[in-house]
Amino acid sequence: MGQTQITYISVEKLIPHPENPRKDIGNVSELADSIRAKGVLQNLTVVPVDPADPDTSYTVVIGHRRLTAAKQAGLSSLPCVISDMSYQEQIETMLLENMQRNDLTVYEQALGFQQLSLLGADVAEIADKTGFSQTTVRRRLKIAELDHDTLKEVSARQISIGDFDRLNEIDDSDKRNEVLKKIGTNDFNYAVNAAVREQAEARCKKEAAPILRRYHIHKMEGGEQYSQKWKQVKQIEYTDWKPEALDKYAKGDYGYAFSYAHLDIYEKQKAVKAPPRPQAEIDREKYIAETREKLEAIAANAYALRKDFVDGLRMTEKNMSGMIRGAYFAILYASIRYSADTVRSLLVPGNEPIRSYDQLLEEAEKKFADRSTAVPAMIYAGWHDSKENICWSTYRREFPKFQRNKALDKLYEWLVMEFNYELSDEELQMISGTHPLYVDKDKPADAPTEEEWADGAGQAFSPDADDDLDRLKEMYGEADDGEVSDEE
């Protein structure tokens, strides 16, 4: 790559590089004012469009902002160094120059890396020349596989590399591009979770089919699993699917059915003398069960969104009052609903039994190694939140009727008012009683009336999503000084 001495070239002959990684030059007004006062203090680097033509134009490699500002300032020519860089060297030079100043967005980096890849550079070579790790290069190249028009459209939103990593959990490229449209919005994580569940379902059905045939596991038809002849013995969540999960049912009289969220295994019961059930009764039970499964999937997704949000919180001076407020209500509800021993279980993940005193101390030391993350986690644990934290009647043979969950309302109030948590549309519908699944198609008149709504349904969240935060503030007030009021 050779260079010559500085020469002045007419701005009319200087052409912006078509592959400049920096897609948005930005505002150059201040730079134009500086150039008017002092001139261009640093030369541009250019390459001739046709080296054999003495009257050729030149493509700018370094200095696009200076060129734009100089035109705005009214300059007729600019100092340039003419280079004989190859096309790949031009791309590399532009990438490095912008990256060294952190001028490129993740989207622009991805397109730049893709351009180098198309020119023949492998991951290791791109990493070596740009100074990024090979892992980062691979992640950027994965982003470049997304639809470029949609990427450009959403790039103005506040998007983290973690959002793109979440997007890559979706295997199907068309589905990825569909969910990409929601990136940077409060519905993004919900859309990713739903897409991941759908792909897990497709994988489970594909992989389970030959195993079910090999083990002669009977396929349930016409809702027969709801009869007294069968008993459910296993629910295999699609997201937890492993082929070996069916091995224990290789021998015996078993049946299966794919539900909304899992593969269900049933065991045939010994013959019982019972009158045949009317088909309408069986259909009704099936409808209720399917509706419950769909609501349970929504609740599980909503729980995942809340948990992911809290995992991202840090204890700071700014949000200390919010942490205290959340701890207060968490302890209050825990005291009402659970025994004192439950507090000890906050240090133990999942449903594991309470450990010995020494083991609990060891667990506490691990969790409090980083207090900025441990304190939010401990406070959140006090809410006893889980995917079973629901807003409808629990009797499984009854159609799920909305029942206000005051503790869940209070949890959402805490997250929304103190930390600006944004509810997805499905979460809002679920906790307010407005979700279409709460309407029994067989008994639509049983839907909550306006009086019932006022008497408990959705008191913390209104049917109009735009009014939610205002109603919360009106009901519970804002803690200006971080202290818990006497009323609370």
TAHUVEN-V613244 format. One record per backbone hydrogen bond with DSSP energy under -0.5 kcal/mol. NH is the residue of the N-H (numbers start at 1). CO is the residue of the C=O. If there is no record, write none. Layout:
NH:CO, NH:CO
This chain:
4:82, 7:80, 9:78, 11:76, 13:10, 14:11, 15:13, 15:58, 17:60, 20:17, 23:21, 25:23, 32:28, 33:29, 34:30, 35:31, 36:32, 37:33, 38:34, 39:35, 41:39, 44:79, 45:62, 46:44, 46:81, 47:59, 48:83, 49:57, 53:50, 54:52, 56:53, 58:13, 59:47, 60:15, 61:45, 62:45, 67:63, 68:64, 69:65, 70:66, 71:67, 72:68, 73:69, 74:70, 74:71, 75:70, 78:9, 80:7, 81:44, 82:5, 82:80, 83:46, 84:2, 90:86, 91:87, 92:88, 93:89, 94:90, 95:91, 96:92, 97:93, 98:94, 99:95, 100:96, 101:97, 101:98, 102:99, 103:98, 109:105, 110:106, 111:107, 112:108, 113:109, 114:110, 115:111, 116:112, 117:113, 118:114, 119:115, 120:117, 121:116, 126:122, 127:123, 128:124, 129:125, 130:126, 131:127, 137:133, 138:134, 139:135, 140:136, 141:137, 142:138, 143:139, 144:140, 145:141, 145:142, 146:143, 151:147, 152:148, 153:149, 154:150, 155:151, 157:154, 159:157, 163:160, 164:160, 165:161, 166:162, 167:163, 168:164, 169:166, 170:167, 171:169, 176:172, 177:173, 178:174, 179:175, 180:176, 181:177, 181:178, 182:179, 183:180, 185:182, 188:185, 191:187, 192:188, 193:189, 194:190, 195:191, 196:192, 197:193, 198:194, 199:195, 200:196, 201:197, 202:198, 203:199, 204:200, 205:201, 206:202, 207:203, 208:204, 209:205, 210:206, 211:207, 212:208, 213:209, 214:210, 215:211, 216:213, 217:212, 218:216, 218:254, 220:256, 224:221, 226:223, 227:224, 230:227, 231:267, 233:265, 234:265, 236:263, 237:235, 238:261, 240:237, 241:238, 245:242, 246:243, 247:244, 249:246, 250:247, 254:252, 255:266, 256:218, 257:264, 259:257, 259:262, 263:236, 264:257, 264:262, 265:234, 266:255, 267:231, 268:253, 269:229, 274:272, 282:278, 283:279, 284:280, 285:281, 286:282, 287:283, 288:284, 289:285, 290:286, 291:287, 292:288, 293:289, 294:290, 295:291, 296:292, 297:293, 298:294, 299:295, 300:296, 301:297, 302:298, 303:299, 304:300, 305:301, 306:302, 307:303, 308:304, 309:305, 310:306, 311:307, 312:308, 312:309, 313:310, 315:372, 316:314, 320:316, 320:317, 323:319, 324:320, 325:321, 326:322, 327:323, 328:324, 329:325, 330:326, 331:327, 332:328, 333:329, 334:330, 335:331, 336:332, 337:333, 338:334, 342:339, 343:340, 344:341, 345:341, 345:342, 346:342, 346:343, 347:344, 348:345, 349:347, 352:349, 360:356, 361:357, 362:358, 363:359, 364:360, 365:361, 366:362, 367:363, 368:364, 369:366, 371:369, 373:370, 374:370, 375:371, 377:373, 378:374, 379:375, 380:376, 381:377, 382:378, 383:380, 384:381, 385:380, 389:386, 390:388, 393:401, 396:394, 398:395, 401:399, 403:391, 406:404, 409:405, 410:406, 411:407, 412:408, 413:409, 414:410, 415:411, 416:412, 417:413, 418:414, 419:414, 419:415, 420:416, 421:415, 423:421, 428:424, 429:425, 430:426, 431:427, 432:428, 433:429, 434:429, 435:429, 438:435, 439:436, 440:438, 441:439, 443:440, 446:443, 447:444, 453:449, 454:450, 455:451, 456:453, 457:452, 458:456, 459:456, 465:463, 467:464, 468:465, 471:467, 472:468, 473:469, 474:470, 475:471, 476:472, 477:472, 477:473, 480:478
